Amino acid sequence: MNIPYVNPRERDAEQFLKLLHHKIGAGERSEVRHKPSGEDRLMCRKFCVDPTEAAWYAALLACGEVYADAAPGRGEVR
């Protein structure tokens, strides 16, 4: 089922993340990291259950630096 998107940035992010994580195993998560603006700010991270959620979160934070983990993990800080 295709969902009509209002936000093309979110659509593009989801397509990209689905290419990276086309098969996420049970219990695995996509990691999205965000660096808030400012030199001394620490990186924030969120573990998402699927590429759609990760894309939504990444598009929400698109005003700063956003990184997605190319290898899904189990939602653990490494």
C-alpha positions in Angstrom: 0.0 0.0 0.0 1.4 3.4 -0.9 0.8 6.3 1.5 0.5 9.7 -0.1 3.2 11.9 1.3 2.9 15.6 2.0 6.5 15.9 2.9 8.8 14.9 0.0 11.9 14.9 2.3 10.2 12.2 4.4 9.4 10.2 1.3 12.9 10.4 0.1 14.3 9.5 3.5 12.0 6.4 3.7 13.0 5.2 0.3 16.7 5.6 1.2 16.3 3.8 4.5 14.3 1.0 3.0 17.2 0.4 0.6 19.6 0.2 3.6 17.4 -1.9 5.8 15.3 -3.9 3.4 15.3 -6.8 5.9 15.4 -5.9 9.5 15.4 -9.0 11.8 13.2 -9.5 14.8 14.2 -7.2 17.6 16.5 -5.1 15.4 16.2 -1.4 15.1 17.3 1.4 12.8 19.4 4.0 14.6 19.0 7.6 13.8 21.5 10.2 15.3 21.0 13.9 15.4 23.5 16.6 16.2 21.7 19.7 17.5 23.1 23.0 16.3 25.9 24.4 18.4 29.5 23.3 18.8 29.3 21.9 22.3 26.0 19.9 21.9 26.1 16.1 22.2 24.7 13.7 19.6 21.2 12.5 20.3 20.0 9.1 19.2 16.8 7.2 18.7 16.2 3.6 17.8 13.3 3.1 15.4 11.4 -0.1 14.8 11.3 0.3 11.0 12.5 2.5 8.1 9.2 4.4 8.0 9.6 5.5 11.6 13.3 6.3 11.1 12.4 8.4 8.0 9.7 10.3 9.8 12.1 11.1 12.7 15.0 12.1 10.3 12.7 14.4 8.3 11.5 16.0 11.5 15.1 16.8 12.4 16.3 17.8 8.9 17.4 21.3 10.0 20.6 19.9 11.5 23.0 17.0 11.0 21.2 13.7 10.8 22.8 10.3 10.5 21.3 6.8 10.0 23.0 3.6 10.9 23.5 1.4 7.8 23.6 -1.8 9.9 20.5 -2.3 12.1 21.1 -3.4 15.6 19.1 -4.4 18.7 18.6 -0.9 20.0 21.7 -1.0 22.2 24.3 1.7 22.6 27.6 0.4 21.2 
